[in-house]
Amino acid sequence: MTKIAAPSERSARDRPPTTDGIIDLPLQTRADVRLQGESIDAEARTVEVVWSTGAAVRRRDLWTGKRYDEVLSLDPRHVDLSRLNGGAPLLNTHGAFDLAGVIGVVERAWIAKNGDGYEGRASVRFSAREDVEPLWQDVRAGIIRNVSVGYVVRAYEVSEPDGQMPVWRAVDWQPLELSAVPVGADGGAGFRQSQPLTPCRLIGAPQSPSSNRAQRAQQPENTEMDQPMTAAGTDAADGAASRQADEDTVSRGSAEPTEIPETAMAEPHAQTRSDNATREQGNHGAQQALAAGAEDVARRVVAEERGRIAGIYDAARKLGIDPAVADTLVRDGVALDAARGLLIDQAAERDRQVETRPHICSGGLDAREVRRGAVETALLHRFDPHRHALSEPAREWRGYSLIEMARAFLEGEGVRVRGLSRDEIATRALHTTSDFPAILAAVTNKTLRDAYEAAPRTFPPIARRATAADFKDMHRLQLGEAPQLEKVNEAGEFKRGSLGEGKESYRVETWGKVIGITRQVIINDDLDAFTRIPALFGTAAATLESDVVWGIVTSNPAMADGVALFHASHKNLVGTGTALDVANLGKARAQMAKQTGLDGKTVLNIRPAFLVVPSSLELTAEQLIAQNLVPAKSTDVVPASIRSLAVIAEPRLDPASGAVPWYLFASPSSIDTIEYAYLEGQDGVYIETRMGFDVDGVEVKARLDFGAKAIDWRGLHKNVGVAP
């Protein structure tokens, strides 16, 4: 059994012990109460209700989301009735937002025995206001029967039987108000039968003390908890005391019966009516005092509830939480501090789930973002209709010229454009806070990047990609093989060896260009200025990368050992060129396999993966590799190891004249060949934009940070070839 406690206003003597956790609990409501139609007093406008039978209600834990059954203990030690007996309001479906929601007052409340258990009862009085009269008539007619109780729980006893729903039993709680509601929840709460009429005793009728005591013994005795002493209860007690005095008087005079005068016989109840009138005046004053107290309580309840609701919605708005969440918290009666905590937790959980990488949202965009995306799509569709399809929002901008788009954006920003010339509209569009310059820059960026990625580059398969942290020289170690193992004689010593290594260095360089989108471009509706021209710059950036990598192959630079990349000393160059055929490919492959490590001894058995040729030899290479006919003689057979080579044709390898070379490259995953690198965070061409200073418009800067270097010569082989 686990006890969950909340702060209590009750005394330490009345409050059950709480030992474990302390939590704040919100105002709760449950519609498990019914009006007692048979107890209606039409003149006093009162009716008795059973406001709880302790039935279980299924709820959800606000903190964990788990469901549980809540049971309200009706043990008199566990219920604080001070608020109900202090003039708590009777509300219209918990309508605590306006004083008009107060339709009556709770005159008294108590806990009564019901078989082996208890039930909560109360007497409520309806207001005599005109707007309350229809509700009162429906209550009298038995149409409105259900009442909901609003309460706070200070402590629960929690039990979780195996395989069953957890039960939270409220062992320290306080009802705050009662409300007339359409639907009830507690099937055990129903109309209680009227109390049997007490037999009337005629004044002056002789009775013995023993019979009087027997009569009192037969009447049901009201316990203190069943009939609390309120203002109305005091009057009832006074009347009972008066009747007891009359009984004693009659008993004492029963030996000699008293004769009743004729006048008394004629009007036997005259004195009684006079006493009742006096008593009614006293009751009326007490009722006025109770009504005034109820109105004061109602005002305080309404003010507190308004503050709670406003605070919840304000916190949800500031945290950017869906208003539906605030609606749920308000409807469930969650206290303001608890609601703020739940909203903060939900906002923190939302922030943890937000992706930090750039992405495009498919929904939830505001009107400004939708418009920007629509205009970008419309411009890109004008540039390349097949690649960029029109979206529905973009169709509205399809027929607009650039100057018409600029006018629309200025008007959207509240700029008055009526009477302005095309030049003035273009100038203002490029020098205001509107989205138009950003859209032009975005279109330029998109076309440049697309062209860069689409440009053909043949070097990635034969080179290895890397990343440079800065512009300093990057050093790449050329690791050699492990030293050869030597025989160790009996009782001999193991000899020490070392790894051979070489070192190559290179660094990334920066290339760039600035493109200007001027007001003349907008006036002339020159879409090519920021679509076709940026696309050409994107292609130029990709071309530059190919120039750098293939320039290493054609320029044959010196390595760290001072010897050229392709050199007889490196055993990767055939000085006397031969034609590209099966026999010469076999010789080149054998020469690569015989390459040794840095120690000059260990055979590496390198296998080529790519046949790299100039574009003039592309057809020859493809025909050689693609042979699949059965040859007439064995000397014409193309081995599978040759057919497995991938052909890469590169026009930069074509010489201006003379012999046409061809190459074999190993896979960069098996041995280092050529390495290329981008600056970290600048993968490929990078775009920056700013409002122009040197040009009257928007400046777009394209920048490329790129470098490449041959790392190891042993994975490359060159045959100088023959003249065509």
N, C-alpha and C positions, 0 to 999 in steps of 0.2 A: 504494500500500500504506500503510495507516494502522496505527499501533501504539497499542494501549490498554494501559496498564500499571497494575498495582496494587502496593502496598507489598510488598516481599519480605524474607524473613528470610535469604536466601542471600547468599553473599559476592559482592562486585563481580566477582570472577573468573568465578564460575559463572553469574551472572545475565545474561541477554541484555540488550543495550542497549534502554532505553526512553526515548523522546524527546518524545512528544506529551502526551496527557492522562493524568492520574492519577485512577483511580476505585477505589472499594471494591467488591469482588466477593464475593457470598455463597458459602457452601458449596454445591458442585454434586454431583449424583449421576447416574450413568448405569448402566443394567443391561446392559452389553455384555460380561459376563464369564461364563465357563463353567468348571465343575469338570472336571478331567481324570481321568475315571473309571479309566483304565488305570494311573494312577500312585498308586493307593490303597495305603497301608501299614496293614493292619488292626490290627497290634499297636501301632504308634506312633500310630494314629488320625490320620494325615496324608494329605493329598491335594494334588496340584499343580493350579494354576489358571492359565488365561490371562486376565489381568484387563483387557487392552485390546489391540485391534488397530488403534486409531486411526480407527475408522469415524466418519463424520459423523453427528451427531444434530441434528435440527431443534429450535431453541429460540426463545424470544421475549425481546426486549430489555426488561428491567424498566423502563427509563427512557422509551423511545419507543414500546414496544408492537410494534415491527416484528420480523418473523421473520428468522432467519438459521440457517446450518448451522455447528455447532461441531465442530471437528476437534482432537483432542488429539495434538500432536506427540510421537512416541515416540523422537525423537532423544535419545540419552543426555545431551546438553548441556542439554536443555530440561526434564527430569524430575528432581524432587528426591525420592529414595526414602528419605530419612532417617527419616520417620515410620513407613513400613511396616517398615523394617529395625530400628526401635527398639521392636518389640513391639506394633504396632498391633492393635486388636481385630478379630475376626471376629464380626459382629453378625447378629442375626435381623431381616432386612428393615429395616435402619437403626434398630433399636430401641434408641435411646440414652437412653431415659427411666428405665431400671432396669438394675441389674447382671444381672438374669436375661436381658436381651437379649444379653449377651456369651456366645456359644456356642463361641468358640475364639480362637486367636491366630495372627497372621501370623509365621511363624518366619523367613522370609527372602523377599526380593523382588529381581528383577533385570530388565534389559532384554535380550532375546535377538534374534538375527538371524532373520528370517523371509523368505527369498527376497531380494528387493531392498529390503525394509523391515525394520521392527522390530515386536516385540510384547512386552507386559508380562507377566511370569510371576511366580508366587509359590507358596510352599509354606505351607499352612495346617494347623494341628493343632486338632482338635475336642476340646472338654472331655469329661471322663469323667463329668460329672454325670448323674444319672438322667433329668432333664427334657430333656437334649440327646441322649440315646441314640436316641430315635425319628428325629431329624433325621440323625444319623450313619448309621443303618441305611438311610434313604432315599437318602443320598448313595452308600453302598456298592452299593445296588440300582440306581443310575442313575436314580432318580426325581427327586431334587433335583439339578439340573445348573447352574443359573445363579447368578451372583454379581454384585452391583453394587458399584461403587467410588465412594466419597465423596472429593471432592477440592476444592481451592481453586486458582483461577487467578490468577497474579500479573501476567501480561502476555499480550495477544492481538496477533496480526498480522491486520488486517482488510483484506480485498479485496472489491471490489464490481464484478464483471464486468458489462458492459452487458447488461441484459435477463435476468440470472441472479440466483439467490439469493445474498446476501452470505455470505462465508465468514469465520468467526472462528477463527483457528488459534492454539491455546494454545502459546506458546513459552516459558513459564516457569510451571510448575504443580507441585502437590505432592499426591499421593494421601495421604489421612488414615486411611481404614479400608476394609475389605471387608465385604460383607453378603451372606448367602444370600437370594435373592429368587426368586419364582415364575417371572417372565418375563424373558427377555433381549432385547436390542435389536440387538446387533452380529452380523449373519449370518456374519461372518468369524471370529468367536471360537468355536472348537469343541474337541472332545476331541483332544488331541495324542497320536499313537501312542507307545507305550512305547519307551524306548531299547532297542536290541538288546543281548542279553546279551553281556558280555565273555567271550571264551573262557577257561576255567579252565586253569591250568597246574598239573600235579601236582608236589608238592614233591619235589625231587631229580631231576626229568627234565632231561637235559642240553640246554642251549641255548647257542648262540653269541652273543656280543655283538651281531653284526650282525643276527641274526634277532630279538633282543630289541628292538633299535632299530626294526626294520621293523614289528614288532608294535605298538609304541607309535605309530609314524607312521600306521598304519592306523586307530587309534582316534580318534574325534572329539575335537578339542582344545577345552576350555572356556576361553573368554576371561574376563578379569577381570570384565567387566560382566555376563557370563552366569552366573557363580558367585561372588557376593560372599562375602567372608570373614566369616562369622558364627561364633557359638559352635559350632553344629553343623558348619559348614564347616571349622572348625579340626580337629575330630576326624577328619573325612574326609581332610583333608590329611595328618594324622599317620599315618593308616592307609595312605595311598598311599605316603608316605615309607618306612614299614616294609616294604611290599611291594617297593619299588624296591631296598632294601638286600638283601632276600632274592634278588632277581634277580641283582644284582651278585655276590653270593657264589656262586650256582650257576654263573654264567658263568665266574668265575675258576677254579672247580674242574671245569670240563667236560672237561679233558684226561684226568682220572682219575675215572671215575664212582664215586660214593659208594655203598657198600652200605647198604641200609636194614635196620635191625634188624627181627626178627619182631614185637617188641612194638610198634614204630612202625607196621609194616604192619597189625597187628591193630587199633590205635586211631590211625589217621592224623590224626584231627581233635581229639584230646584237648587238645593245647596250644592249638589254635585256639579251642576252646570256652572255655578259661580266659581267653584274651586278650579274647574277645568279652564275657565276663562283666565283666571289669574295665572294658572300654570302655563297656558298658551302664550301669554304676554312675556313671561320669563323665557320660555323656549324661543320666542321670536327674537328677543335680544341676543340670546346665545347664538342663534343661527346667523344673525347679522354679523356677529364677531367672527364666527367661523368662516363666513363668506368673504369677509375682508381679509382674513389670513390666507384663505385659498387664493384670492386674487394676487396677493403679494408673492406667494410661493410661485404662482403661475408666471408672474412677470420675471422672477429670477430664473425660472426654468427656461423660459423663452429666450432671455438674454444669453444664458449660458449655451443653449443649443445653437443660437445664431452665431455666436463666436466660434463654436466648434466647427460648424459647417464652413464658415468663411475661411477659417484657418486651414482646413484640409484642402479646399480648392485652391487657395493661394499657394500653399506648399507644392501641390501638384503642378501648378502652372510654372512656378519658378524652377522646378526640377525637370520640366519637360516630360512629365508622366502623362500617359493617356487619361483623359478625363473620366473614362469608364471606370478606371481604378478608384478614383476619388468618389465616384457615384456609389461604388460598392462599399467603401469605408463609411460613407455617410449613412447609407441605408442600414448597415449592420450596427450602427451606433458605436463605432470605435472612438475611444477618447482621443482628444487632439494630440496629446504627446505621443501616444501609441501610434496614431496614424502617421505623424511626421516621421517617426522611426521607420515604419514600414515603407514609406515613400522613399526615404533616403536609401534604405537597403535595396529597393528595386532599381533606383537610379544607378547605384554602384554596380549592381549585377549587370545592368544594361551596358555600362561603360566598359566592363571587363570583356563583354562579348563583342564589342565593336572591333572590326578588323582595322589594323593600322596601315596596311598596304593600300595603294590607290585602287579604287574599284568604281564601277558604275552601278548606281542603284536603279532598279527597274520600277520602283514605286516610291511614294512619299516625297516627290520633288515639288517644290513650290512653283508658282506660275513663272517666276523669273528664270529659274533653271530650265523649265520646259521650253520657254521661248528661245533661250540661248541654244539649246540642243536642236530645236527645230530649224533655226536659221543656219546653223552649221551644216546640218544634213542637207538643206536645200541648196547651199552653195556647193557642197561636195557632189551633189547629184548633177548640177550643171557641169562640173568638171569631168565626172566619169559616171554616167547614168548606169552602166552595167555593174560597176563595183559598189556603188552607194545607192541603195533603194530608198525611195521616199517613205518616210513615216507619215502617219495621219497628221500630226501637228505640223510637219514640214510642208504639206501640200498647200497650206495657207500662204506660204512665202515663196512658192515656186516661181511665180511670174514677176516677182519684185526685182527691180534693178538695185544696184548698190546704193544709189542716192535715195531711192524710196525706202530701203531698209534703214538708212541713216536717219531719215526723217521720222520713221516710225519709232525708232529707239529714243530719239530726242523727245518726241511727244510723250512717250512712256515715262520719261524722267521729269515731265512737267515743264520742259523748255518750250517756249512759244516760238514756232517756226513759220507761222503765217507771214508771208511777205518776204521771206529770206531767199536769197539767190542760191543756186546750186553750190557755188563756191563757199558761201557762208554756212550752208548746212554741212558740207563736207568738213570744213574747218572745225566747227563746233562739235561734230560727232567724234572727231579724233582728239579733241582736247577737253572733253567733259568726263564725268564719272559714269557715263553710260556703258553698257556692255559691248557696244559695237566694236571698239578697238580690240577688245579681248577676243571677240568672235573671229575677226580677221586674222589675228595672230594664231588662234587655234586651228583655223583652216589651213594656214600656211604650214604650221607644225605637222598637221596630219598628212598633207600631201608630200612634204619633204621626207617624213619618216617612212611613209609607205613606199616611196620611190627608192629610198635607201635599202629597205629590206627586200624589195623585189629585184634589185640590180643583181646580175649574175656574178658570182664569185666562185672561182674554181679551186682556190687554195685550201679551204677548210679541211678537206679529207687528208691532205698530206702534211698538215701542220697541227701543232698542239696549242690550244688557247690557254692564256694565263691572265692574271689580274695584277696590276701594278698599284701599290699603295700610294706612291708619290712619283715625282719626276726624277728621282735619283737613279743612278745606275743600278740595274738588277743583275746579280751575279748568279749564273747557273753552273753548278758543278757537273762536270762530265765524269761520272763515276765509272771506274774500271771494273774489271772482274776480280774475284777473290784470287789470292795467290795459289799457284798449283801445289797440290799436296805432295810431299816427299816421303819416301820410305823411311821408317824409323826402325833401326836395328835393335836387336835385343840389348837391353840396358842402355839404349841410346836416348838422346834428348830430342824433344820436339823443337824444331827451328821456328823462329818467329817470321811472320810475313806482314805485308801492309797492302792496303787497297790503293790501286793507282787512280789518279784523278786529274782532270784538266778543268779549266774555268773559262767560260764565255760570259761577256757582259754586254748589256744594251739597256736602253731606256725608252720610255714613251715620249713622243713629241706631240705638239699641238698644231693643228691646222684649223682654219676657220674663215668665215666670210659673213658680212652683214648685208641683209636684204632690207630695202626700204619700201614701205607701202605708203605712198603719198596721197595727198588729197586729189591730185590729178588722176590717179588710178580710180578713185571713187567717182569722180565727175565723169570720166570717160567710160565707166562701167567695164573696166578692163579686168576681167576675172583672171586672165592668164598671169597677171602680175603677181598674184599670191596663190596660184595653183600650179600652173605650168612651170613657171620659173623656179619656185621652191622644189618642184619635183626634179628638175634638172640638177639642182644643187644636191639633192639626196642621192641621185645617181653618181654625181661627181665624188661624193664622200666615199661611196662603196668602191668606185674606180680607184681612188687614192689608196685604199687598203690593198687592193690587188697589185697596184704598182709597187708598193713597198715590199710585199712578200715576194712576188716574182722577180723583182729587181735584185733580190739576193741571189737567185738562181742564175740570172743572166750576167750580173756584174762579177760573180765569182770572187767575193771579198776574202780577205785574209782572216784566218782563224786566230785563236789565242796563241797558237804555237808559231805564228808568223808565216804559215803556209796557206796557200789559197784553198778555198773550200773544195773544189775539184782539182786534184793534183795527183801526179803519179806517186808521190811520196805517201799520199793517203790511200793509194790503191783503189781509187774510185773513178779513174778517168782513163778512157781508151784514147790515146793520142792519135792513133791512125784510125780514122772513122770507118765504119762499115754500115752497110744497109740494114734497115729494120727487117729482119726475117727470123725464122725459128732458130736457125743455127746461132746467129749472133745474140739473140735473146738468151739462149742457153749458156753461152760463154759469159754474158754479163751476170746472169744469175749465179753461176759458179764462182765468179770473182767476188760477189757480195757475200756468198756463203763462207769464203775463205778469209774474210776480214777477221783480224785478231784484236784482242783487247789492248789496253794501253801498255801492258807489259810486253807486247809483241809476240806472245807465245800462245795464249788461249784463243782457240778458234771459236768464233761467235755463231757461226751457221745462221746468218741473217737471211730471211726469206723476203723477197720483194712482194708488195701488195698492189702497187700502182704502176702502170705504164704511162709515163707523162710524155706527151709529144706536142710539137707545134701544130697549129691548125692545118698546115699543109700536109701533115702525115696522119691526120685524124682518120681518113677513110682507110688508109693502108693498115693502121693499127686495128681498127674495128674489124676489117676483113680477116686479119690474121688471128685475132682472138676469137672471132665468131665462127671459125670453121667447124662444121658439124657433119661434113660428108666423109664417107669411108674412102680413104686415099687408095690409089692403085698400087703404091709401093710404100714400104715402111719408112723411107726417108722423107716422105711427105706428111707423116703423122705429126699433128700438133699435140704435144703432151698436155695432160690435164693441168699441170702446174703452170703452163703458159696461158691456157684458156681461163684460168682463175684470176688472172690479172685484170684490174679495173682500168679502163682507158680514161685519161684526163687530157683533154686538148685545150691548150692555152695559146692564143694568138701572140701574146707578148714574147713567146719563145721563138717566133719566126725571125730568122736573121734577115738583114736587109739584102744580103746576097751571099753566095757561097754555099757551103755545106749546111745541111739541116740536121741539128742534133736531136737526140732522143734520150730519155732518162728512165731509170727505175728508182722508185721510192719505197722504202719499208713503211709499215704502219707506225704512226707516232706512238701508239700504245705499246709497241714492242721495243722500240729504241728511239731516242731523241732524234728529231730531224730539224724542222724549223719551228720556232715558237713565236707566237704573236700575242700581244697583250693590250687591253684597254685600261684606262685609269679606273680605279675602284669607284663604283657609283655612276660611271659615265659609260654605259654599255652602248657603244656605237655613237652615232651622231647625236648631239645634244642641242636643244633649242632654248634660247632666251629671248624675251621681248621687252621693249620699253618704249615709252613715248619719245618720238624722235627729237633730237636737238640739232643734229647736222642736217636732217631732212624734215620736211613739214608733214609728219605722219607717224607711222609706227615702224620701228626698226626691229628686225628679226635677225638674231645672230645664230649662225650654225657653227658648231665647234666639234672637233673630233680629236680625241687624245688617243694616239695609237703608236705602237712600235712593234718591230719584229727583228729576229736574229736567228741565224743558223747555229744550232747548239752542238751537233755532232755530225761529222762527215760520213761515218760508217754506214748510216742508213740511206745514203744517196749514191747513185751511180750515174755517170754521164758518158755517152758515146757521142763524139763530135759529129758523126754521121757523114754523109756524102752529099755532093751537090745533086740537085734534082735533074 
